[in-house]
Amino acid sequence: MEDDLKAIHRNLEKLQKEADEKEAVENRKKVLALIRLITNTVNTMAPGKIEAIRYGSETNPRITDYPVVKITAVVSKTYLEICTWTINSSGQTEPPTLTVADITKTVVEGLEKIRFR
């Protein structure tokens, strides 16, 4: 009986580990898609006037994607920061849900704050 319980416990741990790993992979995919969405949206809003710059991990600058990615919209040439998105891309945390409209609104609000047209 005790051996059966141990076997069941091991199987449950294995299933949980597999589920966690699968979820982490899915979250990483969502994060990469979100990074592309932010970058593409910013870069198409006012080409030559504003651009998105992507920074790597805050914890280890040699790691370009994990666990934290910062994307900053800046005014081209002066690099005056408009707004920044910080995304935990470790795969353990669900990335924020942002749409093109959300990103555009954030950039427009940032531009209004610095009176750039």
Residue frames relative to the residue before (quaternion, step in Angstrom):
aa qw qx qy qz dx dy dz
M 1.0000 0.0000 0.0000 0.0000 0.00 0.00 0.00
E 0.6736 0.4931 -0.2936 0.4658 3.57 0.90 -0.95
D 0.6360 0.5211 -0.3247 0.4675 3.58 1.04 -0.78
D 0.6285 0.5349 -0.3292 0.4588 3.57 1.04 -0.78
L 0.6577 0.5082 -0.3042 0.4655 3.58 0.97 -0.87
K 0.6410 0.5171 -0.3187 0.4692 3.59 1.02 -0.80
A 0.6465 0.5173 -0.3138 0.4648 3.57 1.00 -0.84
I 0.6399 0.5134 -0.3168 0.4760 3.57 0.99 -0.85
H 0.6495 0.5235 -0.3087 0.4568 3.57 0.96 -0.91
R 0.6495 0.5102 -0.3126 0.4691 3.61 0.95 -0.87
N 0.6571 0.5115 -0.3071 0.4607 3.58 0.97 -0.87
L 0.6484 0.5113 -0.3140 0.4684 3.57 1.00 -0.82
E 0.6396 0.5164 -0.3225 0.4692 3.60 0.99 -0.81
K 0.6469 0.5212 -0.3115 0.4613 3.57 0.99 -0.87
L 0.6631 0.5035 -0.2997 0.4659 3.59 0.93 -0.91
Q 0.6477 0.5151 -0.3162 0.4639 3.59 1.00 -0.84
K 0.6450 0.5208 -0.3181 0.4599 3.59 0.97 -0.86
E 0.6535 0.5087 -0.3093 0.4676 3.60 0.95 -0.87
A 0.6520 0.5110 -0.3110 0.4659 3.59 0.99 -0.84
D 0.6455 0.5203 -0.3151 0.4619 3.59 0.99 -0.85
E 0.6631 0.5049 -0.3020 0.4628 3.58 0.95 -0.89
K 0.6456 0.5149 -0.3180 0.4657 3.59 0.99 -0.84
E 0.6521 0.5111 -0.3093 0.4668 3.59 0.98 -0.87
A 0.6394 0.5295 -0.3246 0.4531 3.60 0.99 -0.83
V 0.6413 0.5160 -0.3198 0.4692 3.59 1.00 -0.83
E 0.6553 0.5065 -0.3082 0.4681 3.59 0.95 -0.88
N 0.6509 0.5114 -0.3179 0.4624 3.59 0.97 -0.84
R 0.6308 0.5278 -0.3365 0.4587 3.60 0.99 -0.79
K 0.6366 0.5230 -0.3246 0.4646 3.58 0.99 -0.83
K 0.6569 0.5063 -0.3068 0.4670 3.58 0.97 -0.87
V 0.6330 0.5330 -0.3269 0.4565 3.57 1.01 -0.82
L 0.6692 0.4943 -0.3027 0.4649 3.59 0.88 -0.92
A 0.6343 0.5140 -0.3264 0.4763 3.59 1.06 -0.74
L 0.6506 0.5124 -0.3111 0.4663 3.59 1.00 -0.81
I 0.6211 0.5331 -0.3349 0.4667 3.59 1.01 -0.79
R 0.6581 0.4979 -0.3058 0.4749 3.59 0.93 -0.89
L 0.6486 0.5312 -0.3165 0.4438 3.59 0.95 -0.90
I 0.6649 0.4905 -0.3052 0.4735 3.59 0.87 -0.93
T 0.6799 0.5041 -0.2930 0.4448 3.57 0.79 -1.05
N 0.6890 0.4821 -0.2839 0.4608 3.58 0.83 -0.97
T 0.6500 0.5232 -0.3210 0.4480 3.58 0.96 -0.87
V 0.6747 0.4850 -0.2985 0.4695 3.58 0.84 -0.97
N 0.7069 0.4850 -0.2778 0.4335 3.58 0.82 -0.97
T 0.7049 0.4353 -0.2825 0.4836 3.63 1.15 -0.41
M 0.5212 0.6616 -0.4131 0.3463 3.61 1.21 -0.27
A 0.7896 -0.0993 0.1011 0.5971 3.60 0.87 -0.89
P 0.1466 -0.8330 0.5268 0.0843 3.58 0.42 1.20
G 0.7901 0.2721 -0.2255 0.5008 3.54 -0.88 0.98
K 0.7183 0.3983 -0.2455 0.5149 3.58 1.25 -0.35
I 0.7828 0.0275 -0.0277 0.6211 3.57 1.03 -0.80
E 0.0436 -0.7973 0.6019 0.0132 3.55 -1.18 0.52
A 0.4069 -0.6845 0.5471 0.2580 3.54 -1.27 0.42
I 0.1154 -0.7699 0.6254 0.0527 3.55 -0.91 0.95
R 0.2288 -0.7918 0.5581 0.0958 3.55 -0.82 1.04
Y 0.1507 -0.7779 0.6072 0.0592 3.53 -0.87 1.04
G 0.4823 -0.6832 0.4715 0.2800 3.56 -1.15 0.59
S 0.8244 -0.2566 0.1871 0.4685 3.50 -1.34 -0.36
E 0.4243 -0.6882 0.5283 0.2595 3.56 -1.05 0.79
T 0.6860 0.4999 -0.2882 0.4432 3.56 1.12 -0.58
N 0.7917 0.0284 -0.0107 0.6101 3.59 1.16 -0.51
P 0.3127 -0.8048 0.4694 0.1849 3.60 -0.14 1.24
R 0.6064 0.5594 -0.3664 0.4303 3.60 1.19 -0.32
I 0.6442 0.4530 -0.3193 0.5271 3.58 1.27 -0.28
T 0.3169 -0.8181 0.4517 0.1621 3.57 -0.45 1.20
D 0.8106 0.3059 -0.1497 0.4763 3.62 1.01 -0.58
Y 0.8188 0.2388 -0.0950 0.5133 3.60 0.91 -0.78
P 0.6232 -0.1790 -0.7566 -0.0847 1.57 -2.05 1.41
V 0.7621 0.3295 -0.2058 0.5180 3.62 1.14 -0.26
V 0.0905 -0.7666 0.6340 0.0469 3.54 -0.98 0.90
K 0.1327 -0.7686 0.6213 0.0754 3.56 -0.95 0.91
I 0.0727 -0.7663 0.6373 0.0365 3.54 -0.93 0.91
T 0.0729 -0.8166 0.5726 -0.0044 3.56 -0.63 1.13
A 0.2740 -0.7197 0.6137 0.1741 3.55 -0.95 0.92
V 0.0078 -0.8148 0.5779 -0.0459 3.56 -0.75 1.06
V 0.5084 -0.5809 0.5237 0.3603 3.53 -1.31 0.35
S 0.4749 -0.6844 0.4706 0.2909 3.57 -0.73 1.04
K 0.7947 0.2881 -0.2692 0.4614 3.54 -1.26 0.67
T 0.7766 0.2875 -0.1906 0.5272 3.63 0.74 -0.92
Y 0.2491 -0.8018 0.4935 0.2269 3.57 1.25 -0.50
L 0.2616 0.7530 -0.5459 0.2580 3.56 1.08 0.74
E 0.4005 -0.7520 0.4739 0.2224 3.56 -0.61 1.15
I 0.2570 -0.7580 0.5847 0.1324 3.54 -0.97 0.97
C 0.7585 -0.2230 0.1880 0.5827 3.56 0.78 -1.04
T 0.2060 -0.7782 0.5853 0.0972 3.55 -1.24 0.48
W 0.1717 -0.7374 0.6433 0.1135 3.53 -1.15 0.75
T 0.1064 -0.7714 0.6247 0.0579 3.57 -0.90 0.93
I 0.0574 -0.8204 0.5681 -0.0293 3.54 -0.64 1.15
N 0.3078 -0.7153 0.5960 0.1956 3.56 -0.85 0.98
S 0.0351 -0.8400 0.5409 -0.0243 3.55 -0.37 1.22
S 0.2592 0.7899 -0.5157 0.2072 3.57 1.11 0.64
G 0.4981 -0.6550 0.4297 0.3718 3.56 1.21 -0.38
Q 0.6364 0.5312 -0.3348 0.4481 3.56 1.23 -0.22
T 0.7374 0.3532 -0.1956 0.5415 3.57 1.23 -0.42
E 0.4838 -0.6543 0.4977 0.3002 3.55 -0.93 0.90
P 0.4144 -0.7158 0.4928 0.2704 3.62 -0.75 0.95
P 0.6033 -0.5598 0.4031 0.4002 3.61 -1.14 0.45
T 0.3962 -0.6913 0.5457 0.2597 3.56 -1.16 0.55
L 0.0856 0.7924 -0.5944 0.1068 3.55 -0.47 1.24
T 0.2276 -0.7474 0.6074 0.1438 3.54 -1.11 0.73
V 0.6849 -0.4350 0.3652 0.4565 3.56 -1.30 0.12
A 0.6364 0.5360 -0.3295 0.4462 3.59 0.99 -0.82
D 0.6413 0.5222 -0.3213 0.4613 3.60 0.99 -0.82
I 0.6745 0.4974 -0.2881 0.4632 3.56 0.90 -0.99
T 0.6503 0.5213 -0.3066 0.4597 3.57 0.93 -0.94
K 0.6494 0.5219 -0.3131 0.4560 3.59 0.92 -0.93
T 0.6497 0.5233 -0.3143 0.4531 3.59 0.94 -0.89
V 0.6692 0.4922 -0.2977 0.4705 3.58 0.93 -0.91
V 0.6503 0.5153 -0.3192 0.4579 3.60 0.91 -0.90
E 0.6472 0.5067 -0.3179 0.4727 3.60 0.95 -0.85
G 0.6466 0.5192 -0.3124 0.4634 3.57 1.01 -0.81
L 0.6509 0.5101 -0.3092 0.4696 3.56 1.00 -0.82
E 0.6303 0.5348 -0.3315 0.4548 3.57 1.02 -0.81
K 0.6422 0.5444 -0.3270 0.4293 3.57 0.99 -0.82
I 0.7575 0.3365 -0.2137 0.5171 3.59 1.01 -0.69
R 0.4105 -0.7533 0.4327 0.2770 3.58 1.35 0.20
F 0.3671 0.7164 -0.4993 0.3204 3.54 0.96 0.94
R 0.0400 0.8040 -0.5920 0.0403 3.61 -0.80 0.95
